[in-house]
Amino acid sequence: MKTIGQKLTAGLAVCGLAAALLAGCGASSSSSTTKASEQAAAQAASETEAAADGKVYQIGICQLAPHAALDKATQGFEEALIELLGEDHAAFDYQNAQGDAQVCSTIANQFVADGKDLIMANATASLQACANATKDIPVVGTSVTSFASALDIELDENACTGINVTGTNDLTPLQMQAEQIKDIFPDVRQVGILFCSAEINSVYQAEHIKATLDELNVAYKDFSFSDSNDLQAVVTMACSECDVLYIPTDNTAAANTGVIDGVARPAGVPIITGEKDTCAGCGLASISIDFYKIGYRAGEMAYDILVNGADPAVMTVEDPDLNALSYVYNAEIASDLNITLDETYTAID
């Protein structure tokens, strides 16, 4: 098994109100405690039932590539199911396609042949492969920018797929990231949008961030690469034409941050990234979602399917929690480029 992390003004009227509020809080706390107890009891009952019949759920995990963001999503998924099912009732078959979409298809077809109880698809190419491989086995995706674009379908009014697929997306706050560029670099001349043209998720983000850059009157230019083989040449060109680069949540870029940093930092070109771990490798700053949390939530959804019989076709594809965004920066790159960020940002460990 692989388990891949005021001040209050005094006064009688205010005191009276505070007392009333305190009473209300007490009731809310009691309600929350009761609800938590009920949930714990339900989970314990489920684990007891599973133990009684010896059920061990066979779960296939197809991860597109080995990089930190996807690794965290897989870790969150596994840990959620272990906590909910019990360690003895979840058997994970983890397979990594090493960035090759064709290998994702091979992995997915093998999971179907093995008769897995559920498949977790980590990243867009993995979701596409798993959805194509089976219409019967439940597929829970995570780290997918747009389920609609990935599956070439329209989600219904409740953001449900209508097929055997559900999960959590990793759509980053693109408007905020565009505004971040303008905020840090108010005199930016041109932004180079660097992304892999073979990744639908990256193309989607590149197109959507342009709308806000247009509103901000920030010039931009696309610099796309087909795979890691032409990445260095494309980054070199982008750095020669632009004074800031932007990289969305792109799996190829995330797996090759050393190549990007090896060109951009010596050229003195800062990079704003779509997520924290790419920033740790080659970026200056990011407003990032938490990949562990979207993976964990996907695990909770998988539990609901496996144990409670929930139908993935009518389960809402869920967005990241935008109240839990991280404003982070790479202290080493900031120092090398002589850029100072304000207290909004926290240095990446």
PyMOL commands that set and color helices and strands:
alter all, ss='L'
color gray80, all
select helices_A, chain A and resi 12-53+68-85+87-89+101-114+124-133+147-151+174-184+200-215+228-241+251-254+257-267+276-282+291-308+312-314+322-324+331-336
alter helices_A, ss='H'
color red, helices_A
select strands_A, chain A and resi 57-63+90-96+118-122+139-144+165-169+191-196+220-225+244-247+271-273+285-288+326-329+346-347
alter strands_A, ss='S'
color yellow, strands_A
deselect
rebuild
show_as cartoon
